[in-house]
Amino acid sequence: MEFTKACSYGVFGMIYLAKQPKGKIVSLSEIAKAENLPEKFLAKIFQNLGRSGLIRSHRGAGGGFSLVRPANKITVKELLESIEGHICFAKCLSELEDCDKKDICKLRKVLKKVQDYATKILAQNTLADLI
């Protein structure tokens, strides 16, 4: 499994926000410049993070973004899922996928264990742990 550029950019942008003093509003251009990220792509990622309730958008002069919760209250799992959706290591593990061999497939059972373990680790670590 490989995380997308959107995940990487989103994580870097969130780490930058988390490093700011509490309540500081940071412009998207500042984040993009500081982290060397494409601003337009980061804007799309931050829209998802805003819809997920991880960041708040502030409009107007001096507008930008801030974290909704402290970094130690945002899990890596919810951060990644806000950007990419449900973490899924194989198509057959998706809730949308209906495989006629899912009850007998040994590989699916192993992949499910790996996915459950990885998801647990991501849920146990927070944005603060990435700083």
C-alpha positions, 0 to 999 in steps of 0.5 A: 500500500502506498499513500498518495501525494494528497495524504503526504501534502495533507499531513505536512500541512497539518503538521505545520498548523499544529506547530503554530501557537494555539489559535493562530490563523495561518494562510494557505499560501504560508503553509504551501510556501513553508512546506514547499507544496502546490497551493492549489492542490493543498487548497483541495485537500484542506477543503476535505479536512475542513468538511471532516471537522479537523480544521477551520477556515477563516475568511476575510483579511487575515483569513486562513486556517487553524486546527479545530482541536489540539494536535494530541486529539487528532489521530493519524487515522482520522487525518488520513481518512479525511483525505483519502476515505476509509483505509483499505489494503485490498479491494476485497476488504472494502465494504462496497466489494462483494466477492463470492470467495470472501468467506473461504479466501485465506489471503483475505483473512491475512490481509484483514488482520494486517489492515486491522493492525495498521488501522489500530496503530494509526488510531493510537498515534496523533498529529502531535506524535508526528511533530 
